[in-house]
Amino acid sequence: MILPRRRRSAEIDLRKKFHMQRTELAAKIGLSAPKAKVLRAPSGIDDDDASCCHVFEFGAQKIPCFSDNALR
């Protein structure tokens, strides 16, 4: 299925903004993935904060990705 031109550019912009996966985010802040998860849980950035996290869905696969806002 071919998406309208406007939709494609919006998807590309989201991929540029939310470019880090969980392990990359943990590495950037110098923590292991489990320790980073413990820090993210109470802040709610995985669930509630649309400026920090976006979940890309490819069929049944869901990949949460983070922006640089998650580092602030």
Secondary structure, 3 states (H helix, E strand, C coil): CCCCHHHHHHHHHHHHHCCECHHHHHHHCCCCHHHHHHHHHHHCCCCCCCCCEEEEEECCEEEEEECHHHHC
